[in-house]
Amino acid sequence: RLRPEVAGEPMGLAQADNLLSHPDRARRASAWHGIQAAWQAEQETVAAILNAINGWRNELATQRGKGRRLDALDLSCHQGHLERTTLETLMAQAEAHKELGRRALQAMAGAQGITDFAPWDLYAPPPAAAQIRLGFGQALTLVAEAFAAFDPEMGAFARMMADRGWIDAVPSDNRRSGAYCTEYADPAEPRVFLTFEGTMDNVITLAHELGHAWHSWLLRDLPLEQRDYPMTLAETASLFAETLVRDALLARSQTCEQRLDIAWMDGERVASLLLDIPSRFHFERALVAGRSEGYLGAGQLRAMMKSAKQQWYGDTLSQYDELFWASKSHFSIAEFGFYNYPYLFGYLFSLGLYAQKARVGADFVPAYRALLADTGRMSAESLVEKHLGVDIREPAFWEESLRYVEEAVERLERLV
């Protein structure tokens, strides 16, 4: 029922959210403030939801931990088929390299001549962008061709999803923001939801969700219990798919402006995954700890979110989204706590896989499929050791991936 007002016009959350990538800064600011006002009216309701979920999680951990004290991260790692040591290594590497995310934001702020870079500028397009608007058919063709260049069956699958009506993308009133992929157990078929309005962000989101769908499709003939891969590995195929489409766009680009458009998207992704995602993790750890002491009101949650954002973004932002905990539905998914670090894991893991793609060549496609097929029946550590021969408990794997991230930031800085 939330209807943000943007410049006096009420609209659905998804429509307002898409305006956060509008070229006009005033329009972006109006959309952001409209979304904030809508969620502020419901902040105590969302606070009650988060308290209920996290109070239940804490009590569950207490009841289960008769022999030793468990915490919410223990459960999250168990669900993610991930060792706590690996998670700690991953987050330590993010902390050590957060300056890359800040550099990306500083480059984008400088390109736009913005000295008070704000939350509504995080998804602003580059100043020289052509502002291309694509129809859904054009976007699907672009994504399918990028997939097909890597794996023809993957490209054909993307077209099949559209032909069978398995993608729900048409904007409508009162439509929720965000995008997701889900699937049926029987018949084993995926479905994708997003709100497509022709922006390049929408194209990348389409690639992301179709990457999830391809992952599920590859597992469709396995026993049901082996199709349920953990959230830690759930973002691998989606972020790999994003990288395929970005690289295809970069290869097609013929001008400096076109290359900047792609580098800009890379910069947004670096900032999102090295700053936003860790700040969510930081906030949720504080939320779980605070809830064990008592009820947390909206004011306390706002202060905790501000502190988390400040720790990661530093002075690259002039202000922080203190209500992010209300608008981001990931915090309110009852069955999964800490649905944040899997994106960072998937991002860096997919870059590690992409490095293997360049080394191995044509033999990588069946190896990639085999890796995805094992995601529901192996731990993250065993999976990577089997298919890549490396130990992700150690920093070396993540450091190699982060070198690709640094190259992306340097490319953005050069083009700016």
KOLDOKE-790999 format. One record per atom (N, C-alpha, C): x, y, z. Coordinates in pm, whole numbers, padded with zeros to 5 digits, always signed. Atoms other than C-alpha are relative to their C-alpha. Example, Ala and Ser with C-alpha at 12.3 -4.5 7.8 and 13.67 -1.06 7.14 Angstrom:
+00089-00119+00000;+01230-00450+00780;+00090+00120+00000;-00082-00119-00006;+01367-00106+00714;-00077+00109+00073;
END
This chain:
+00081-00122+00000;+00000+00000+00000;+00085+00127+00000;-00085-00119+00000;+00299+00232+00004;-00001+00067-00137;+00007-00076+00125;+00264+00506-00258;+00086+00126+00016;-00084-00118-00013;+00564+00743-00256;-00047+00113-00091;+00030-00117+00082;+00500+01095-00380;+00129+00056-00055;-00118-00053+00067;+00755+01213-00634;-00042+00124-00077;+00040-00128+00059;+00721+01581-00726;-00152+00013-00004;+00145-00013-00012;+00360+01566-00608;-00080-00111-00065;+00070+00108+00070;+00277+01251-00809;+00016-00131+00077;-00010+00130-00068;+00193+00931-00615;+00027-00111-00101;-00032+00111+00090;+00337+00613-00768;+00039-00121+00082;-00042+00122-00067;+00429+00255-00684;+00146+00005+00038;-00139+00003-00046;+00752+00174-00503;+00097-00033-00113;-00091+00041+00107;+00904+00005-00808;+00025+00114-00098;-00017-00113+00091;+00841+00307-01030;+00089+00107+00062;-00082-00099-00069;+00989+00542-00771;+00145-00047+00008;-00134+00056-00011;+01286+00310-00728;+00077+00013-00132;-00065-00013+00131;+01360+00316-01103;+00045+00144-00027;-00038-00141+00019;+01378+00698-01085;+00131+00034+00070;-00128-00026-00067;+01689+00669-00864;+00117-00005-00098;-00104-00004+00103;+01886+00622-01187;-00032+00104-00108;+00037-00106+00094;+01729+00928-01357;+00116+00097-00018;-00112-00093+00021;+01978+01172-01517;-00014+00134+00073;+00024-00127-00069;+01817+01473-01345;+00015-00020+00151;-00027+00021-00142;+01957+01501-00993;-00120+00038+00087;+00117-00042-00079;+01650+01687-00864;-00108-00108-00003;+00100+00106+00013;+01428+01407-00995;+00039-00119+00088;-00048+00109-00087;+01644+01145-00821;-00024+00033+00146;+00016-00040-00140;+01637+01341-00495;-00146-00006+00041;+00143+00002-00030;+01260+01377-00514;-00049-00143+00019;+00038+00141-00013;+01221+01002-00568;+00051-00058+00131;-00058+00054-00123;+01456+00919-00280;-00076+00050+00123;+00072-00055-00115;+01281+01153-00038;-00144-00052+00007;+00135+00058+00002;+00942+01019-00150;-00001-00141+00057;-00012+00136-00051;+01052+00662-00081;+00026+00003+00151;-00030-00013-00143;+01195+00769+00257;-00125+00034+00079;+00121-00041-00072;+00871+00939+00358;-00099-00116+00011;+00094+00114-00001;+00667+00632+00262;+00042-00102+00106;-00045+00099-00098;+00884+00399+00472;+00001+00057+00141;-00001-00059-00134;+00910+00645+00760;-00137-00015+00067;+00136+00016-00055;+00533+00621+00802;-00023-00141+00054;+00016+00140-00041;+00575+00246+00854;+00118-00051+00082;-00125+00046-00061;+00907+00239+01041;-00021-00081+00128;+00022+00076-00123;+00766+00117+01373;-00055-00140-00031;+00050+00132+00042;+00582-00165+01192;+00115-00089-00042;-00113+00079+00045;+00901-00278+01023;+00092-00033+00118;-00081+00028-00119;+01090-00244+01353;-00058-00119+00077;+00064+00112-00070;+00835-00480+01511;+00027-00132-00072;-00029+00120+00080;+00888-00729+01225;+00142-00048+00028;-00140+00038-00020;+01268-00722+01265;+00025-00050+00142;-00015+00047-00138;+01243-00756+01643;-00058-00140+00018;+00063+00132-00013;+01006-01052+01612;+00088-00108-00062;-00082+00100+00070;+01224-01235+01360;+00130-00026+00076;-00130+00017-00064;+01552-01172+01542;-00012-00047+00144;+00024+00056-00132;+01406-01240+01886;-00020-00150-00008;+00024+00144+00024;+01287-01577+01754;+00132-00070-00033;-00128+00062+00036;+01630-01647+01599;+00090-00016+00123;-00085+00007-00119;+01810-01566+01924;-00048-00109+00095;+00055+00102-00090;+01575-01787+02126;+00025-00140-00057;-00026+00128+00064;+01613-02068+01873;+00145-00044+00023;-00141+00030-00022;+01992-02047+01905;+00025-00043+00144;-00013+00037-00142;+01961-02062+02285;-00051-00141+00024;+00059+00132-00020;+01735-02366+02272;+00085-00110-00064;-00080+00101+00070;+01962-02545+02023;+00138-00017+00063;-00138+00001-00047;+02288-02458+02192;+00015-00045+00143;-00013+00048-00138;+02268-02670+02507;+00144-00040+00032;-00138+00041-00023;+02619-02805+02463;+00098+00114-00015;-00086-00117+00019;+02780-02489+02331;-00087+00115-00048;+00078-00117+00036;+02659-02136+02274;+00007+00026-00150;+00008-00031+00142;+02544-02081+01915;-00041+00145-00018;+00054-00132+00030;+02477-01747+01750;-00059-00002-00141;+00071-00005+00128;+02290-01632+01442;+00093-00026-00118;-00095+00024+00109;+02603-01644+01226;+00032-00149-00014;-00020+00145+00008;+02655-02011+01315;-00109-00063-00087;+00112+00053+00078;+02310-02087+01175;+00013+00042-00146;-00014-00050+00137;+02372-01868+00869;+00108-00077-00076;-00108+00074+00066;+02701-02043+00791;-00043-00145-00026;+00050+00137+00019;+02536-02383+00841;-00094-00005-00121;+00092-00005+00114;+02258-02287+00599;+00074+00028-00130;-00077-00037+00119;+02516-02146+00359;+00105-00101-00041;-00101+00103+00029;+02731-02464+00362;+00139+00063+00000;-00122-00080-00006;+03015-02234+00464;+00060-00007+00139;-00066-00002-00131;+03272-02250+00742;+00014+00144+00049;-00012-00133-00060;+03291-01956+00981;+00135+00064-00036;-00134-00049+00036;+03664-01925+00901;-00001+00066-00138;+00008-00055+00136;+03585-01866+00533;-00071+00135+00000;+00073-00127-00008;+03331-01596+00616;+00087+00109+00060;-00086-00100-00064;+03576-01420+00844;+00110+00045-00094;-00102-00037+00099;+03843-01430+00573;-00059+00093-00106;+00067-00082+00101;+03597-01289+00317;-00023+00142+00049;+00032-00133-00051;+03487-01000+00539;+00127+00079+00033;-00128-00068-00025;+03847-00922+00639;+00057+00056-00130;-00048-00049+00130;+03937-00891+00270;-00083+00120-00047;+00084-00115+00035;+03639-00660+00214;+00043+00124+00078;-00045-00113-00085;+03753-00442+00505;+00132+00056-00052;-00132-00043+00046;+04109-00431+00369;-00006+00072-00134;+00008-00057+00135;+03989-00327+00021;-00119+00095-00017;+00118-00088+00014;+03694-00097+00100;+00034+00131-00070;-00040-00122+00069;+03897+00193-00040;-00031-00008-00150;+00035+00014+00141;+03827+00049-00387;-00143+00050-00026;+00138-00048+00012;+03455+00111-00336;-00008+00151+00013;+00001-00145-00020;+03521+00462-00209;+00059+00072-00121;-00059-00061+00120;+03745+00537-00509;-00100+00002-00116;+00100+00005+00106;+03468+00426-00744;-00102+00112+00017;+00097-00107-00026;+03220+00664-00579;+00061+00137-00023;-00066-00129+00018;+03471+00949-00578;+00018+00032-00148;-00013-00021+00144;+03533+00900-00951;-00134+00042-00061;+00132-00033+00054;+03159+00909-01023;-00046+00138+00045;+00036-00133-00050;+03106+01215-00803;+00077+00107-00077;-00082-00097+00073;+03395+01396-00974;-00048+00018-00143;+00047-00008+00139;+03262+01314-01321;-00126+00086-00012;+00126-00076+00003;+02928+01472-01231;+00013+00139+00062;-00020-00129-00064;+03078+01769-01050;-00082+00015+00127;+00079-00002-00123;+02892+01674-00731;+00095+00000+00120;-00086-00008-00119;+03063+01783-00409;-00069-00055+00124;+00076+00054-00114;+02786+01662-00176;-00071-00128-00042;+00052+00127+00049;+02742+01309-00311;-00093-00061+00105;+00105+00043-00094;+02423+01170-00153;-00056-00136-00040;+00057+00132+00034;+02229+00841-00140;-00075-00003-00132;+00075+00000+00126;+02016+00949-00437;+00092+00015-00123;-00096-00006+00112;+02335+00982-00648;+00069-00133-00026;-00073+00126+00010;+02452+00622-00600;-00025-00073-00133;+00032+00070+00126;+02278+00501-00918;-00023+00098-00114;+00010-00099+00107;+02303+00817-01126;+00076-00048-00123;-00073+00040+00121;+02401+00760-01490;+00121+00090-00022;-00114-00087+00030;+02731+00894-01625;-00046+00127-00072;+00046-00129+00056;+02711+01260-01736;-00014+00001-00151;+00006+00000+00147;+02771+01180-02105;-00081-00117-00054;+00074+00120+00041;+02538+00880-02114;-00102+00034-00108;+00096-00019+00108;+02321+00838-02421;-00144-00016+00049;+00134+00024-00057;+02027+00748-02195;-00086-00085-00094;+00071+00092+00089;+01930+00460-02421;-00112-00070+00079;+00111+00076-00058;+01589+00313-02343;-00028-00118-00093;+00020+00122+00079;+01542-00043-02460;-00137-00059+00026;+00119+00080-00019;+01226-00237-02520;+00037-00134+00061;-00031+00126-00064;+01196-00566-02338;+00058-00100-00100;-00051+00092+00102;+01250-00761-02661;+00145+00028-00035;-00139-00036+00028;+01570-00568-02735;+00092-00044+00114;-00081+00037-00116;+01697-00626-02383;+00021-00150+00006;-00011+00145-00004;+01622-00996-02397;+00097-00051-00106;-00092+00039+00108;+01804-01028-02732;+00144+00027+00040;-00134-00037-00045;+02106-00846-02588;+00053-00101+00101;-00041+00095-00105;+02118-01076-02284;+00019-00139-00059;-00007+00136+00058;+02050-01395-02483;+00125-00016-00087;-00119+00007+00086;+02327-01315-02733;+00128-00005+00084;-00118+00003-00088;+02577-01248-02453;+00015-00138+00064;-00002+00134-00056;+02481-01578-02289;+00046-00102-00105;-00028+00097+00105;+02499-01765-02621;+00146+00001-00043;-00142-00008+00036;+02852-01639-02692;+00085-00084+00094;-00069+00084-00099;+02957-01824-02377;-00045-00145-00011;+00058+00134+00004;+02720-02122-02397;-00130+00009-00080;+00120-00011+00083;+02466-02156-02683;-00128-00045+00070;+00120+00048-00070;+02227-02353-02462;-00050+00101+00102;+00038-00103-00097;+02232-02076-02203;-00076+00113-00071;+00069-00102+00078;+02132-01823-02472;-00139-00046-00041;+00131+00054+00040;+01852-02048-02599;-00095-00007+00119;+00082+00007-00122;+01729-02091-02241;-00062+00136+00031;+00053-00134-00029;+01692-01713-02195;-00119+00032-00091;+00111-00024+00093;+01475-01694-02506;-00121-00086+00036;+00109+00089-00039;+01270-01993-02390;-00078+00056+00119;+00065-00059-00117;+01199-01820-02058;-00102+00106-00043;+00090-00105+00048;+01045-01525-02246;-00114-00060-00083;+00102+00060+00087;+00863-01740-02505;-00109-00070+00080;+00098+00074-00080;+00693-01944-02232;-00072+00088+00102;+00066-00090-00094;+00587-01637-02036;+00045-00018+00143;-00052+00027-00134;+00808-01725-01740;+00072+00122+00060;-00059-00124-00052;+00930-01365-01695;-00112+00102+00019;+00102-00101-00033;+00694-01118-01522;+00071+00134+00014;-00080-00122+00001;+00836-00777-01611;-00079+00127-00029;+00078-00118+00041;+00550-00543-01711;-00033+00088+00121;+00033-00089-00112;+00518-00235-01481;-00151+00004+00025;+00142-00010-00036;+00188-00207-01292;-00013+00081+00129;+00024-00078-00122;+00031-00002-01013;+00026-00086+00124;-00022+00066-00129;+00127-00088-00653;+00097-00117-00007;-00094+00110+00019;+00406-00312-00776;+00117+00016+00097;-00111-00005-00095;+00676-00398-00522;+00131+00027-00076;-00131-00024+00061;+01034-00290-00589;+00083-00128+00008;-00090+00114-00004;+01321-00532-00644;-00030-00101-00110;+00013+00107+00099;+01356-00846-00852;+00043-00130+00065;-00041+00129-00056;+01388-01216-00783;-00030-00112-00099;+00029+00122+00075;+01389-01564-00932;-00046-00106+00100;+00046+00111-00084;+01198-01856-00785;-00027-00119-00092;+00025+00117+00082;+01112-02205-00902;-00101-00093+00066;+00089+00104-00049;+00858-02482-00870;+00078-00130+00017;-00063+00130-00019;+00956-02824-00741;-00048-00100-00106;+00056+00094+00095;+00723-03013-00974;-00118+00066-00071;-00118+00023+00085;+00735-02936-01258;+00116+00095+00037;-00119-00078-00038;+01091-02808-01210;+00020+00113-00101;-00004-00114+00092;+01047-02469-01376;+00027+00128+00078;-00027-00128-00067;+01192-02127-01283;-00095+00109-00048;+00076-00121+00036;+01009-01792-01286;+00081+00122+00045;-00073-00124-00030;+01156-01440-01288;-00098+00115+00014;+00078-00122-00023;+01000-01121-01149;+00093+00120-00001;-00068-00130-00008;+01126-00768-01219;-00094+00104-00058;+00079-00107+00059;+00986-00430-01318;+00086+00064-00108;-00084-00044+00111;+01126-00350-01663;-00054+00129-00061;+00040-00128+00059;+01114+00012-01778;+00107+00053-00097;-00089-00036+00109;+01400+00011-02028;+00134+00057+00036;-00130-00056-00037;+01696+00134-01824;+00109-00107-00013;-00109+00096+00008;+02039-00025-01853;+00010-00080+00130;+00006+00074-00126;+02009-00116-01484;-00099-00116-00009;+00100+00105+00018;+01696-00312-01576;+00055-00115-00084;-00060+00103+00085;+01892-00497-01845;+00093-00090+00082;-00093+00077-00084;+02161-00600-01595;-00078-00084+00101;+00084+00077-00093;+01890-00705-01347;-00061-00121-00071;+00054+00112+00077;+01731-00919-01619;+00105-00109-00016;-00110+00098+00013;+02069-01087-01680;+00023-00073+00132;-00022+00056-00134;+02112-01140-01304;-00103-00108+00031;+00106+00095-00036;+01775-01309-01255;-00004-00120-00095;-00006+00113+00093;+01810-01520-01570;+00120-00091+00031;-00111+00082-00048;+02146-01635-01432;-00045-00095+00110;+00059+00086-00104;+01960-01763-01126;-00084-00111-00064;+00091+00096+00064;+01703-01930-01352;+00079-00110-00071;-00085+00099+00069;+01976-02104-01558;+00059-00098+00100;-00053+00085-00107;+02130-02235-01236;-00104-00105+00040;+00108+00093-00039;+01796-02388-01133;-00030-00100-00111;+00032+00086+00114;+01736-02526-01482;+00100-00114-00014;-00104+00103+00011;+02067-02714-01479;-00017-00110+00106;+00018+00096-00109;+01960-02887-01156;-00133-00075-00007;+00140+00045-00002;+01608-02979-01264;-00017-00152+00003;+00014+00147+00004;+01676-03354-01313;+00061-00068+00123;-00059+00058-00121;+01854-03402-00979;-00109-00027+00104;+00096+00018-00110;+01676-03534-00667;-00027+00134+00068;+00044-00128-00055;+01485-03257-00491;+00098+00056+00103;-00087-00050-00108;+01721-03238-00192;+00133+00051-00054;-00126-00048+00059;+02018-03180-00427;-00019+00124-00087;+00028-00123+00076;+01846-02891-00607;+00001+00123+00091;+00012-00111-00095;+01834-02679-00292;+00139+00050+00038;-00135-00050-00028;+02166-02496-00312;-00005+00114+00102;+00001-00100-00107;+02268-02262-00027;+00011+00143-00053;-00002-00139+00044;+02240-01885-00042;+00142+00049-00029;-00139-00039+00025;+02620-01856-00031;+00037-00021-00146;-00033+00032+00139;+02642-02020-00373;-00110+00044-00097;+00114-00037+00084;+02308-01885-00498;+00030+00118-00091;-00028-00119+00080;+02460-01562-00629;+00112-00021-00102;-00111+00027+00091;+02738-01730-00827;-00043+00014-00146;+00045-00001+00140;+02546-01789-01152;-00057+00134-00041;+00062-00129+00032;+02358-01459-01133;+00105+00107-00028;-00104-00102+00019;+02669-01244-01094;+00093-00036-00115;-00075+00042+00118;+02856-01451-01353;-00074+00044-00126;+00081-00042+00115;+02567-01380-01592;+00010+00151-00023;-00018-00145+00012;+02593-01008-01518;+00132+00032-00069;-00133-00026+00057;+02964-01019-01603;+00003-00032-00148;+00008+00033+00142;+02892-01192-01934;-00061+00114-00080;+00071-00107+00072;+02651-00915-02034;+00084+00128-00001;-00085-00119-00005;+02881-00634-01919;+00116-00011-00098;-00112+00018+00092;+03173-00780-02113;-00045+00008-00145;+00054-00007+00137;+02957-00818-02423;-00027+00146-00038;+00025-00142+00026;+02850-00454-02394;+00131+00075-00022;-00130-00066+00012;+03211-00345-02347;+00064-00033-00135;-00058+00040+00129;+03319-00543-02655;-00067+00071-00116;+00073-00068+00107;+03050-00371-02863;+00024+00151-00002;-00013-00146-00011;+03135-00022-02745;+00104+00053-00098;-00088-00057+00102;+03296+00201-03007;+00052+00138+00035;-00043-00135-00038;+03336+00535-02830;+00038+00001+00147;-00039-00017-00140;+03484+00659-02505;-00124+00009+00089;+00124-00016-00077;+03132+00752-02389;-00066-00136+00026;+00060+00132-00017;+03006+00399-02449;+00079-00085+00099;-00083+00075-00095;+03301+00249-02263;-00020+00051+00143;+00025-00058-00132;+03237+00489-01976;-00132-00053+00058;+00128+00054-00047;+02877+00367-01957;+00019-00136+00068;-00022+00134-00056;+02999+00010-01895;+00086+00009+00125;-00087-00016-00117;+03279+00115-01661;-00077+00058+00117;+00085-00061-00104;+03020+00319-01470;-00081-00107+00072;+00076+00110-00062;+02807+00010-01412;+00092-00086+00086;-00097+00073-00081;+03118-00171-01293;+00028+00074+00130;-00026-00082-00119;+03186+00118-01055;-00113-00010+00101;+00116+00014-00089;+02833+00098-00916;+00003-00136+00071;-00003+00134-00059;+02876-00274-00862;+00109-00011+00106;-00109+00003-00097;+03211-00230-00685;-00044+00069+00129;+00044-00074-00118;+03062+00033-00453;-00109-00077+00075;+00108+00075-00063;+02754-00180-00389;+00052-00119+00078;-00042+00127-00060;+02941-00501-00312;+00115+00014+00098;-00108-00019-00097;+03242-00361-00125;-00035+00101+00109;+00041-00096-00102;+03054-00092+00072;-00141-00029+00052;+00139+00019-00043;+02678-00146+00076;-00021-00136+00066;+00022+00134-00054;+02681-00523+00131;+00069-00017+00137;-00061+00011-00133;+02940-00514+00415;-00069+00087+00106;+00069-00084-00098;+02749-00227+00577;-00129-00068+00047;+00119+00077-00040;+02436-00446+00576;+00040-00109+00100;-00050+00104-00090;+02638-00726+00739;+00032+00059+00136;-00037-00070-00124;+02775-00482+00999;-00126+00036+00079;+00126-00038-00065;+02422-00355+01074;-00069-00122+00060;+00075+00116-00049;+02273-00703+01106;+00068-00064+00120;-00068+00051-00119;+02542-00815+01349;-00038+00083+00123;+00039-00089-00110;+02459-00510+01563;-00146-00023+00038;+00142+00026-00025;+02086-00584+01526;-00018-00126+00085;+00012+00127-00072;+02124-00944+01646;+00050+00015+00144;-00056-00020-00134;+02344-00841+01939;-00091+00089+00085;+00088-00091-00073;+02114-00554+02037;-00131-00064+00039;+00129+00065-00029;+01801-00768+02017;+00013-00096+00118;-00019+00091-00114;+01950-01011+02270;-00011+00074+00133;+00011-00082-00121;+01944-00721+02518;-00140+00055+00021;+00134-00053-00014;+01586-00614+02449;-00054+00051-00132;+00068-00049+00120;+01345-00453+02203;+00074+00121-00057;-00067-00112+00068;+01497-00214+01945;-00103+00081-00077;+00094-00087+00069;+01280+00077+01840;+00057+00055-00129;-00043-00052+00129;+01296+00251+01504;+00116+00099+00015;-00108-00097-00021;+01517+00527+01644;+00134-00069+00021;-00124+00075-00022;+01775+00275+01764;+00050-00066-00129;-00037+00064+00127;+01768+00092+01431;+00057+00102-00098;-00052-00106+00088;+01821+00420+01246;+00143+00036+00039;-00135-00034-00047;+02123+00500+01462;+00100-00111-00035;-00087+00112+00034;+02267+00152+01407;+00031-00004-00149;-00023+00000+00145;+02221+00178+01031;+00093+00114-00039;-00087-00114+00030;+02383+00522+01022;+00145-00033+00035;-00134+00038-00043;+02682+00389+01215;+00064-00099-00098;-00052+00100+00094;+02719+00091+00977;+00038+00063-00133;-00030-00067+00127;+02698+00309+00667;+00124+00087+00012;-00112-00091-00022;+02944+00557+00813;+00133-00076+00003;-00122+00078-00010;+03199+00286+00889;+00053-00041-00138;-00042+00051+00130;+03203+00163+00529;+00012+00110-00106;-00005-00105+00103;+03125+00469+00316;+00090+00116+00039;-00083-00112-00043;+03320+00716+00527;-00057+00132-00048;+00047-00132+00043;+03305+01070+00390;-00031+00006-00149;+00037-00004+00141;+03224+00963+00033;-00147+00038-00018;+00140-00044+00002;+02857+01029+00117;-00020+00117+00094;+00027-00117-00084;+02728+01358+00253;-00105-00030+00106;+00097+00047-00099;+02446+01178+00437;-00027-00148-00027;+00019+00144+00008;+02332+00821+00496;-00148-00036+00003;+00138+00049+00001;+02014+00624+00437;-00026-00074+00130;+00022+00059-00133;+01916+00563+00799;-00118-00097+00002;+00117+00088+00005;+01595+00384+00694;+00020-00119-00093;-00027+00109+00093;+01765+00131+00470;-00051-00133+00054;+00046+00125-00062;+01675-00146+00717;-00149-00024-00023;+00144+00015+00024;+01305-00077+00649;-00028-00035-00145;+00031+00017+00142;+01317-00064+00270;+00063-00124-00062;-00069+00116+00058;+01552-00359+00212;-00062-00128+00056;+00077+00117-00046;+01340-00674+00230;+00089-00115+00046;-00088+00109-00040;+01646-00897+00277;+00007-00017+00153;-00007+00009-00145;+01645-00814+00648;-00124-00068+00059;+00127+00050-00052;+01286-00940+00680;-00037-00139-00051;+00026+00137+00046;+01321-01287+00528;+00020-00094+00120;-00006+00073-00127;+01238-01510+00823;+00095-00120-00004;-00078+00125+00002;+01412-01826+00703;+00149+00022-00020;-00142-00026+00023;+01745-01656+00623;+00046+00124+00076;-00067-00114-00059;+01954-01436+00845;+00126+00030-00080;-00124-00042+00067;+02248-01240+00705;-00004-00028-00150;+00007+00015+00146;+02123-01248+00347;+00065+00125-00062;-00076-00113+00053;+02394-00997+00255;+00136-00049-00050;-00133+00043+00042;+02742-01152+00251;-00001-00098-00118;-00002+00085+00120;+02633-01413-00012;+00022+00078-00130;-00023-00079+00121;+02633-01129-00267;+00148+00031-00018;-00144-00026+00007;+02992-01037-00182;+00073-00130-00035;-00060+00129+00031;+03088-01405-00184;-00020-00032-00148;+00031+00033+00139;+02914-01457-00519;+00073+00090-00098;-00070-00097+00086;+03069-01143-00669;+00146-00040-00019;-00143+00033+00009;+03428-01233-00585;+00022-00142-00051;-00011+00137+00049;+03371-01604-00648;-00022-00004-00151;+00027+00000+00144;+03222-01532-00992;+00117+00061-00078;-00119-00056+00065;+03525-01315-01075;+00114-00102-00004;-00098+00108-00001;+03748-01604-00972;-00030-00102-00109;+00040+00091+00108;+03549-01828-01207;+00028+00062-00136;-00022-00069+00127;+03574-01568-01482;+00148-00005-00039;-00143+00011+00026;+03951-01577-01447;+00033-00138-00055;-00019+00135+00049;+03936-01953-01497;-00050-00014-00144;+00056+00003+00137;+03721-01901-01811;+00105+00043-00101;-00102-00051+00092;+04001-01702-01973;+00115-00099-00014;-00114+00093+00002;+04264-01964-01880;-00035-00132-00070;+00036+00135+00044;+04074-02282-01966;-00053-00002-00143;+00055-00005+00135;+03894-02174-02285;-00127-00080-00013;+00126+00069+00031;+03625-02394-02442;-00035-00106+00103;+00027+00104-00099;+03661-02665-02177;-00064+00056+00127;+00055-00058-00122;+03539-02419-01916;-00151-00018+00008;+00147+00007-00002;+03171-02442-02019;-00051-00127+00070;+00047+00118-00075;+03119-02807-01913;+00047+00000+00145;-00048-00007-00139;+03332-02744-01603;-00088+00092+00083;+00088-00095-00068;+03112-02446-01513;-00134-00066+00031;+00128+00070-00024;+02797-02652-01554;+00014-00103+00111;-00023+00102-00103;+02946-02930-01340;+00009+00065+00138;-00010-00071-00127;+03029-02679-01068;-00138+00041+00050;+00135-00041-00042;+02674-02540-01065;-00083-00122+00043;+00077+00121-00033;+02534-02894-01056;+00035-00054+00138;-00043+00049-00132;+02731-02966-00737;-00037+00094+00114;+00021-00101-00105;+02616-02654-00548;-00100-00043+00106;+00098+00044-00099;+02329-02836-00376;+00045-00119+00082;-00041+00121-00070;+02537-03128-00250;+00142+00007+00055;-00134-00014-00053;+02874-02988-00143;+00010+00130+00080;-00029-00125-00069;+03007-02729+00099;+00072+00093-00096;-00068-00097+00086;+03146-02409-00053;+00149-00033-00010;-00143+00031-00001;+03498-02511+00050;+00032-00121-00087;-00023+00122+00078;+03473-02861-00100;-00026+00023-00149;+00035-00030+00139;+03310-02729-00418;+00116+00068-00072;-00108-00076+00063;+03589-02481-00489;+00127-00083-00009;-00119+00085+00002;+03858-02728-00397;-00010-00104-00112;+00019+00101+00104;+03710-02990-00632;+00015+00058-00140;+00007-00052+00137;+03654-02764-00933;+00110+00100-00034;-00104-00099+00028;+03924-02499-00894;+00133-00035+00065;-00123+00041-00064;+04178-02667-00668;+00062+00104+00092;-00051-00102-00092;+04207-02377-00423;-00077-00004+00132;+00057-00003-00134;+04132-02317-00054;-00054+00139+00027;+00059-00133-00020;+03885-02032+00000;+00003+00044+00146;-00020-00045-00138;+03962-02027+00373;+00119+00097+00008;-00120-00084+00004;+04286-01851+00275;-00025+00127-00081;+00023-00127+00070;+04306-01488+00157;+00038+00000-00148;-00057-00007+00136;+04490-01571-00170;-00108-00003-00109;+00105+00010+00102;+04176-01671-00367;-00073+00134-00014;+00075-00125+00002;+03992-01353-00270;+00086+00116-00050;-00090-00106+00045;+04296-01136-00334;+00012+00001-00152;-00006+00005+00147;+04314-01260-00694;-00126+00062-00061;+00124-00059+00049;+03948-01170-00747;+00001+00151+00018;-00002-00144-00027;+04002-00828-00589;+00095+00076-00092;-00084-00067+00100;+04277-00756-00841;-00083+00036-00124;+00091-00034+00110;+04006-00770-01110;-00087+00120+00037;+00079-00114-00047;+03800-00530-00901;+00082+00127-00012;-00087-00118+00009;+04095-00291-00882;+00018+00044-00145;-00011-00035+00142;+04137-00307-01260;-00125+00072-00048;+00126-00064+00039;+03769-00214-01301;-00005+00144+00051;+00000-00135-00057;+03810+00086-01070;+00099+00089-00076;-00100-00078+00075;+04125+00200-01251;-00051+00036-00138;+00059-00030+00131;+03943+00174-01587;-00101+00113+00011;+00097-00107-00023;+03662+00389-01451;+00071+00133+00022;-00074-00124-00029;+03909+00647-01318;+00064+00057-00126;-00062-00046+00125;+04092+00663-01653;-00104+00063-00093;+00104-00049+00090;+03770+00707-01851;-00062+00130+00050;+00051-00126-00058;+03643+00975-01612;+00097+00113-00027;
END
